[in-house]
Amino acid sequence: MNKLWVVGEDNGNAEDWSIWSEIGLVIAGTKEEAIILDGRGNTKACEVDMNKNQVLVQMDVPDDGADL
């Protein structure tokens, strides 16, 4: 059975993740598979707690013209 993993952190609680961490959210069967799928050479990964309401990632829309 697949699980949701955060690759690049060693804690599954999103409230504890550093804003400076480069993380990947990966669906995989095992921690090792998640690290491989992430593909950035991270060695840390942790299962995300799916029984807790939490915001994992918020992606802002760039300012108008910022992509020009």
Helices and strands as residue ranges (DSSP letters): E 3-7, G 14-16, E 24-28, H 31-38, E 45-47
